[in-house]
């Protein structure tokens, strides 16, 4: 199946009092499109299979020895970064955040772009005693970078992989321009669910 680019929703064309609800509807629609586009015709992988780079590269489109999907929790990627120098990460944890998410996103009430001057390894470390600067302190960056790692590690395809492409993860973030606490909570929930969808189902070699 050919992956389709999904553009970030235009959230600036409605009256101010309608923007919040409209934004959340569009973000949910965007995530639904991403999940549908990468979940059609996924056969089931045999018990004990591994979501390894070699396995992902070798599966065929015929349905033989394929799998439902792959993902690891954001906690897995954070632990890799803090305890094992991100040796399993599909990209260096020292990668600047704005080298990946190139559109500066300024939340409602803020004056500077979110995660400006940080690395993706620093952003995934937010949460708990390290409050996230995103509206609501929901450990938003933790789940955002977890989804980014999953999208890079397990490329979406008709055979399986992560439920979003890298571009779809970016589009969800880009849709938060001027977003408030509810908007960030909505997207955080989408990313968290995707990260945890197959966590623990398969090993990753």
Residue pairs with C-beta under 8 A, 6 or more apart in sequence:
1 37
1 38
1 40
1 41
1 157
1 158
3 37
3 38
3 156
3 157
3 165
3 167
4 37
5 167
6 30
6 33
6 34
6 37
6 167
6 168
6 171
7 171
8 30
8 103
8 171
8 174
8 175
8 177
9 23
9 26
9 27
9 29
9 30
9 175
11 19
11 22
11 23
11 26
11 175
11 177
11 178
12 19
12 178
14 22
19 178
20 180
20 182
20 183
23 175
23 179
23 183
24 182
24 183
24 186
26 175
27 172
27 175
27 176
27 183
27 186
27 187
27 190
28 186
28 190
30 168
30 171
30 172
30 175
31 164
31 172
31 187
31 190
31 194
34 163
34 164
34 165
34 168
34 171
34 172
35 163
35 164
35 194
37 156
38 69
38 156
38 157
38 158
38 161
38 162
38 163
38 164
38 165
39 69
39 163
40 158
41 158
42 66
42 67
42 68
42 69
42 158
42 159
42 160
43 63
43 66
43 67
43 68
43 159
44 66
44 67
44 68
45 65
45 66
45 67
45 68
45 160
45 202
46 65
48 203
49 55
49 65
49 67
49 202
50 202
50 203
50 204
50 205
51 67
51 70
51 154
51 198
51 202
51 203
51 204
52 203
52 204
52 205
53 153
54 205
55 205
56 70
56 154
56 155
56 159
56 160
56 161
59 65
59 66
59 67
59 159
59 160
60 66
60 159
61 158
61 159
66 159
66 160
67 159
67 160
67 202
68 160
68 198
68 201
69 154
69 160
69 161
69 162
69 163
69 197
69 198
70 150
70 153
70 154
70 160
70 161
70 162
70 198
70 202
70 204
71 150
71 154
71 162
71 163
71 194
71 195
71 196
71 197
71 198
71 199
72 146
72 149
72 150
72 153
72 195
72 199
72 204
73 146
73 195
73 196
73 199
74 124
74 142
74 143
74 145
74 146
74 147
74 191
74 192
74 195
75 146
76 146
76 199
77 86
77 89
77 124
77 145
77 146
77 149
77 150
78 124
78 125
78 142
78 146
80 86
80 87
80 88
80 89
81 89
81 93
81 121
81 124
81 125
82 125
85 93
86 92
86 93
86 121
88 204
89 149
89 153
90 149
90 152
90 153
91 100
91 120
91 149
91 152
93 119
93 120
93 121
93 124
94 119
94 121
95 119
95 120
95 121
96 117
96 118
96 119
96 120
97 115
97 116
97 118
97 119
97 120
97 122
97 123
98 104
98 113
98 115
98 116
100 120
100 148
100 170
101 115
101 170
101 173
101 174
103 170
103 173
103 174
103 177
104 113
104 116
105 113
105 114
105 173
105 174
105 176
105 177
105 179
106 112
106 113
106 114
106 177
106 178
107 114
107 134
107 135
107 176
107 178
107 179
107 180
107 184
108 135
108 178
108 179
108 180
109 135
109 180
114 133
114 134
115 123
115 133
115 141
120 145
120 148
123 141
123 142
123 144
123 145
124 141
124 142
124 145
124 146
125 142
126 132
126 133
126 134
126 139
126 140
126 141
126 142
127 139
127 142
128 139
131 137
132 138
132 139
132 140
132 141
132 142
134 140
134 141
134 184
135 179
135 180
135 181
135 183
135 184
136 181
136 184
136 185
138 184
138 185
138 188
139 188
140 184
140 187
140 188
143 188
143 191
143 192
143 195
144 169
144 173
144 188
144 191
146 191
146 195
147 162
147 164
147 169
147 191
147 194
147 195
148 166
148 169
150 162
150 164
150 194
150 195
151 162
151 164
151 165
151 166
151 168
151 169
152 166
153 162
153 204
154 160
154 161
154 162
155 161
155 162
155 165
156 162
156 163
156 164
156 165
156 168
162 194
163 194
163 197
164 172
164 194
169 191
172 187
172 190
172 191
173 187
175 187
176 183
176 184
176 187
179 187
